[in-house]
Amino acid sequence: MITPEIFNQFVRSRRSTFPDQFEAGKKVDDAIVKEILTNACWAPNHGKQEPWHFTVFTDEGLQKFATYQSELYKELAGENFKEITYSKLQQNPLKASHIIAIAMKKTTNKNIPEVEDIAAVACAVENIYLSVTAYGLGGYWTTGGITYKDKAKEFFGLSEEDKLMGFFYIGHIAIPSSGATRKPLEEKVTWIKH
Ligand SMILES: Cc1cc2nc3c(=O)[nH]c(=O)nc-3n(C[C@H](O)[C@H](O)[C@H](O)COP(=O)(O)O)c2cc1C
């Protein structure tokens, strides 16, 4: 039975785990990833829009993603090109078991402001974070690399008006994260009682 105390501890123990902390080459079952994505789809969303869409890369798909993102970076970086960034974009995906490309699909309900669909997708990603934690796995959301490049949309089956919102890397944890902190609650919350 889940108690509030257990839930509080669980939510607060959720951490981002980065590719260098993953157990290289150890796969997560696709069935678990499907459960994680099912939880993502149970996120709150305004107007039953369910505006999220996920593309999952695993097995040979990881190399396909790595090649695509590093080559697009090379093509678009111009004089800002950095070899270290290029090689991270090539190599980091191969350290993961699964990579989920996170997207917001433009929906037809004009009464829902776009920011609310973006917020709903972020709620879905928090469900992914928590589900990954529940399975004892590691992962993190990255909005680096090609996330905000319009040209990248096509590769993920997105149209111009959709938004690519980054990538969620999943792997088995070899090196756990440590040292997380949060600011005091008083800095973040205002109570009005009178
Ligand atoms: C919208 C969003 C984008 C993020 N993008 C990146 C990123 O590009 N690179 C990165 O290393 N971490 C990224 N993160 C993860 C944060 O670094 C991480 O959540 C933060 O360090 C707090 O650690 P915690 O998740 O363990 O609490 C992102 C997180 C969010 C919510």
PDBQT file of the ligand as one rigid body, heavy atoms in Angstrom, charges set to zero:
ROOT
HETATM    1  C1  LIG A 201      12.799  20.932 -19.720  1.00  0.00    +0.000 C 
HETATM    2  C2  LIG A 201      14.069  20.306 -19.230  1.00  0.00    +0.000 A 
HETATM    3  C3  LIG A 201      15.168  20.282 -20.070  1.00  0.00    +0.000 A 
HETATM    4  C4  LIG A 201      16.371  19.699 -19.658  1.00  0.00    +0.000 A 
HETATM    5  N1  LIG A 201      17.436  19.695 -20.524  1.00  0.00    +0.000 NA
HETATM    6  C5  LIG A 201      18.616  19.198 -20.108  1.00  0.00    +0.000 A 
HETATM    7  C6  LIG A 201      19.741  19.225 -20.976  1.00  0.00    +0.000 A 
HETATM    8  O1  LIG A 201      19.658  19.677 -22.111  1.00  0.00    +0.000 OA
HETATM    9  N2  LIG A 201      20.891  18.722 -20.520  1.00  0.00    +0.000 N 
HETATM   10  C7  LIG A 201      21.014  18.207 -19.248  1.00  0.00    +0.000 A 
HETATM   11  O2  LIG A 201      22.109  17.767 -18.860  1.00  0.00    +0.000 OA
HETATM   12  N3  LIG A 201      19.955  18.125 -18.419  1.00  0.00    +0.000 NA
HETATM   13  C8  LIG A 201      18.757  18.602 -18.814  1.00  0.00    +0.000 A 
HETATM   14  N4  LIG A 201      17.671  18.524 -17.989  1.00  0.00    +0.000 N 
HETATM   15  C9  LIG A 201      17.768  17.798 -16.695  1.00  0.00    +0.000 C 
HETATM   16  C10 LIG A 201      18.252  18.722 -15.617  1.00  0.00    +0.000 C 
HETATM   17  O3  LIG A 201      19.633  18.901 -15.759  1.00  0.00    +0.000 OA
HETATM   18  C11 LIG A 201      17.929  18.100 -14.242  1.00  0.00    +0.000 C 
HETATM   19  O4  LIG A 201      16.545  17.920 -14.097  1.00  0.00    +0.000 OA
HETATM   20  C12 LIG A 201      18.443  19.016 -13.142  1.00  0.00    +0.000 C 
HETATM   21  O5  LIG A 201      19.847  18.959 -13.102  1.00  0.00    +0.000 OA
HETATM   22  C13 LIG A 201      17.907  18.636 -11.772  1.00  0.00    +0.000 C 
HETATM   23  O6  LIG A 201      18.305  17.333 -11.418  1.00  0.00    +0.000 OA
HETATM   24  P1  LIG A 201      17.238  16.212 -11.021  1.00  0.00    +0.000 P 
HETATM   25  O7  LIG A 201      16.427  15.918 -12.249  1.00  0.00    +0.000 OA
HETATM   26  O8  LIG A 201      18.066  15.033 -10.594  1.00  0.00    +0.000 OA
HETATM   27  O9  LIG A 201      16.392  16.753  -9.919  1.00  0.00    +0.000 OA
HETATM   28  C14 LIG A 201      16.464  19.114 -18.365  1.00  0.00    +0.000 A 
HETATM   29  C15 LIG A 201      15.349  19.133 -17.523  1.00  0.00    +0.000 A 
HETATM   30  C16 LIG A 201      14.163  19.718 -17.944  1.00  0.00    +0.000 A 
HETATM   31  C17 LIG A 201      12.972  19.731 -17.014  1.00  0.00    +0.000 C 
ENDROOT
TORSDOF 0
